[in-house]
Protein backbone atom coordinates (compact mmCIF):
# COMPACT_ATOMS: atom_id res chain seq x y z
CA UNK A 1 0.00 0.00 0.00
CA UNK A 2 1.20 3.48 -0.85
CA UNK A 3 0.28 5.88 1.96
CA UNK A 4 1.01 8.95 -0.22
CA UNK A 5 -2.03 8.22 -2.37
CA UNK A 6 -4.19 7.77 0.72
CA UNK A 7 -2.95 11.07 2.11
CA UNK A 8 -3.70 12.88 -1.17
CA UNK A 9 -7.22 11.47 -1.16
CA UNK A 10 -7.72 12.41 2.49
CA UNK A 11 -6.59 16.01 1.91
CA UNK A 12 -8.61 16.33 -1.30
CA UNK A 13 -11.78 15.19 0.49
CA UNK A 14 -11.14 17.56 3.42
CA UNK A 15 -10.91 20.42 0.94
CA UNK A 16 -14.16 19.33 -0.71
CA UNK A 17 -12.59 18.72 -4.11
CA UNK A 18 -13.58 16.02 -6.55
CA UNK A 19 -10.96 14.02 -8.45
CA UNK A 20 -11.97 15.90 -11.57
CA UNK A 21 -11.39 19.28 -9.89
CA UNK A 22 -7.98 18.19 -8.63
CA UNK A 23 -7.05 16.88 -12.07
CA UNK A 24 -8.10 20.11 -13.75
CA UNK A 25 -6.45 22.39 -11.17
CA UNK A 26 -3.19 20.42 -11.14
CA UNK A 27 -3.13 19.78 -14.90
CA UNK A 28 -2.65 16.07 -14.22
CA UNK A 29 -4.88 13.56 -16.01
CA UNK A 30 -7.91 12.25 -14.15
CA UNK A 31 -6.72 8.67 -14.69
CA UNK A 32 -3.37 9.50 -13.05
CA UNK A 33 -5.15 11.02 -10.04
CA UNK A 34 -7.32 7.90 -9.76
CA UNK A 35 -4.31 5.59 -9.93
CA UNK A 36 -2.46 7.60 -7.30
CA UNK A 37 -5.43 7.65 -4.93
CA UNK A 38 -6.01 3.92 -5.46
CA UNK A 39 -2.34 3.37 -4.56
CA UNK A 40 -1.56 1.91 -7.97
CA UNK A 41 1.02 4.62 -8.79
CA UNK A 42 3.21 6.87 -6.71
CA UNK A 43 3.42 10.53 -7.72
CA UNK A 44 6.93 11.75 -8.42
CA UNK A 45 8.68 14.96 -9.31
CA UNK A 46 6.53 17.40 -11.22
CA UNK A 47 3.30 15.45 -10.64
CA UNK A 48 3.82 15.54 -6.87
CA UNK A 49 4.61 19.25 -7.03
CA UNK A 50 1.52 20.06 -9.12
CA UNK A 51 -0.79 18.05 -6.86
CA UNK A 52 0.65 19.66 -3.71
CA UNK A 53 0.30 23.16 -5.17
CA UNK A 54 -3.30 22.42 -6.14
CA UNK A 55 -4.08 21.14 -2.65
CA UNK A 56 -2.21 24.04 -1.04
CA UNK A 57 0.14 21.86 1.00
CA UNK A 58 3.92 21.56 1.18
CA UNK A 59 5.46 18.44 -0.37
CA UNK A 60 6.95 17.56 3.02
CA UNK A 61 3.45 16.92 4.35
CA UNK A 62 3.06 14.05 1.90
CA UNK A 63 6.59 12.75 2.31
CA UNK A 64 6.26 12.67 6.11
CA UNK A 65 2.98 10.79 5.93
CA UNK A 66 4.49 7.39 6.67
CA UNK A 67 6.54 8.79 9.54
CA UNK A 68 5.05 8.57 12.99
CA UNK A 69 4.84 11.34 15.53
CA UNK A 70 6.86 10.40 18.61
CA UNK A 71 7.06 13.24 21.13
CA UNK A 72 8.71 11.00 23.71
CA UNK A 73 11.56 10.14 21.33
CA UNK A 74 12.04 13.84 20.51
CA UNK A 75 12.26 14.54 24.23
CA UNK A 76 14.90 11.82 24.76
CA UNK A 77 16.70 13.02 21.64
CA UNK A 78 17.13 16.48 23.16
CA UNK A 79 18.19 14.95 26.48
CA UNK A 80 20.83 12.86 24.70
CA UNK A 81 22.94 16.03 24.63
CA UNK A 82 23.52 15.48 28.35
CA UNK A 83 25.75 12.52 27.43
CA UNK A 84 28.46 15.16 26.97
CA UNK A 85 28.66 15.41 30.76
CA UNK A 86 29.95 11.84 31.02
CA UNK A 87 31.63 11.23 27.67
CA UNK A 88 33.83 13.70 25.79
CA UNK A 89 31.90 14.80 22.69
CA UNK A 90 29.02 12.59 23.85
CA UNK A 91 26.78 15.60 23.19
CA UNK A 92 27.49 14.99 19.50
CA UNK A 93 28.00 11.21 19.27
CA UNK A 94 24.80 9.99 20.95
CA UNK A 95 22.47 12.46 19.18
CA UNK A 96 24.18 11.65 15.86
CA UNK A 97 23.61 7.91 16.30
CA UNK A 98 19.96 8.46 17.30
CA UNK A 99 19.42 10.87 14.41
CA UNK A 100 20.95 8.57 11.79
CA UNK A 101 18.88 5.59 12.92
CA UNK A 102 15.50 7.33 13.30
CA UNK A 103 15.43 10.41 11.02
CA UNK A 104 13.42 8.58 8.34
CA UNK A 105 10.92 7.16 10.82
CA UNK A 106 9.93 10.06 13.10
CA UNK A 107 8.15 13.22 12.03
CA UNK A 108 10.21 16.38 12.44
CA UNK A 109 13.41 14.60 13.49
CA UNK A 110 15.24 15.40 10.24
CA UNK A 111 15.10 19.16 10.88
CA UNK A 112 15.34 19.05 14.68
CA UNK A 113 18.27 16.64 14.55
CA UNK A 114 20.23 18.60 11.97
CA UNK A 115 19.84 21.82 13.96
CA UNK A 116 20.75 20.14 17.24
CA UNK A 117 23.86 18.55 15.75
CA UNK A 118 24.98 21.77 14.05
CA UNK A 119 24.60 23.66 17.32
CA UNK A 120 26.42 21.00 19.36
CA UNK A 121 29.34 20.85 16.92
CA UNK A 122 29.80 24.61 17.12
CA UNK A 123 29.29 24.58 20.89
CA UNK A 124 31.95 21.88 21.27
CA UNK A 125 34.40 23.80 19.06
CA UNK A 126 33.89 27.06 20.99
CA UNK A 127 34.30 25.24 24.31
CA UNK A 128 37.52 23.61 23.12
CA UNK A 129 38.92 26.95 21.87
CA UNK A 130 38.15 28.63 25.20
CA UNK A 131 39.72 25.76 27.13
CA UNK A 132 42.86 25.77 24.97
CA UNK A 133 43.15 29.56 25.22
CA UNK A 134 42.97 29.28 29.01
CA UNK A 135 45.71 26.65 29.03
CA UNK A 136 47.97 28.69 26.71
CA UNK A 137 47.46 31.91 28.69
CA UNK A 138 48.12 30.04 31.93
CA UNK A 139 51.43 28.73 30.58
CA UNK A 140 52.52 32.00 28.95
CA UNK A 141 51.41 34.52 31.54
CA UNK A 142 51.39 32.46 34.71
CA UNK A 143 47.76 33.24 35.33
CA UNK A 144 45.49 36.10 34.38
CA UNK A 145 41.74 36.71 34.08
CA UNK A 146 41.20 34.45 31.07
CA UNK A 147 43.30 31.57 32.34
CA UNK A 148 41.91 31.88 35.85
CA UNK A 149 38.35 31.73 34.64
CA UNK A 150 38.73 29.62 31.47
CA UNK A 151 37.54 26.41 33.10
CA UNK A 152 34.73 28.24 34.85
CA UNK A 153 33.60 29.73 31.53
CA UNK A 154 33.62 26.29 29.90
CA UNK A 155 31.67 24.88 32.87
CA UNK A 156 29.14 27.72 32.64
CA UNK A 157 28.67 27.13 28.90
CA UNK A 158 28.21 23.39 29.50
CA UNK A 159 25.64 24.13 32.21
CA UNK A 160 23.72 26.47 29.89
CA UNK A 161 23.81 23.80 27.18
CA UNK A 162 22.40 21.23 29.61
CA UNK A 163 19.65 23.60 30.76
CA UNK A 164 18.75 24.38 27.12
CA UNK A 165 18.57 20.63 26.38
CA UNK A 166 16.17 20.08 29.28
CA UNK A 167 13.97 23.06 28.33
CA UNK A 168 13.81 21.94 24.68
CA UNK A 169 13.08 18.34 25.72
CA UNK A 170 10.14 19.41 27.89
CA UNK A 171 8.80 21.75 25.17
CA UNK A 172 9.01 19.01 22.52
CA UNK A 173 7.32 16.52 24.85
CA UNK A 174 4.43 18.99 25.13
CA UNK A 175 4.12 19.11 21.34
CA UNK A 176 5.91 22.40 20.66
CA UNK A 177 8.52 21.65 18.04
CA UNK A 178 11.14 24.20 19.00
CA UNK A 179 14.81 23.55 18.59
CA UNK A 180 18.25 25.07 18.60
CA UNK A 181 18.97 28.07 16.39
CA UNK A 182 20.47 27.34 13.00
CA UNK A 183 23.96 28.80 13.42
CA UNK A 184 26.05 27.29 10.63
CA UNK A 185 24.18 24.56 8.75
CA UNK A 186 26.88 21.91 8.29
CA UNK A 187 24.45 18.98 8.56
CA UNK A 188 21.15 19.17 6.73
C-alpha positions, 0 to 999 in steps of 0.5 A: 500500500502506498500511503502517499495516495491515501494522504492525497485522497484524504486532503482532497476530500477535506478540501471538498474537491472532486478528483476531476477538480484536482485533475483540472487544477493540477493539470494532471490527467484524471486517470493518473489522479485515480491511480495515485489515490487507489495506490496503484502509482506513486506521484513523483517529481513534477506530478507531486509538485503540481498536486501539492500546489493544487491542494495548497500543501507543502510536499513535506506533508506528503513525504512525512505521511508514513513517519510517525509522531513520537514526542517521547523520542524527541524529548529523549533526543534532546536529552541525549545532549547530556551525554556530553557530561559523562563522555567527551563529545558525547553531546554529538556522538549519541544524538548523531547515532539516534538521528541517523537511525530514526530520522526517516521514521519520526516526524520532524526529526530530520530538521530538529536533529540537523539543527541540534547537531549543528549547534552542538558541533559549534558549541563543542568547538567554541568550548575547546577553543576557550579551554585551549586559550585558558591553558595557553594563557596560563602557561605564557602569563602564569595566570590572568583573568582568562586563564583563571576563569577559562575552566569556569567559563567552559563549565558555565557554557556546558551548564547552559547547554544542559539547561537548554537541552532540558527546556527543549526536551520538555517543550518538545514533549508537550508538542511544541517543536522548537529547537536550537537556532540554525547557526552554521548549517553543516548537517542538513 
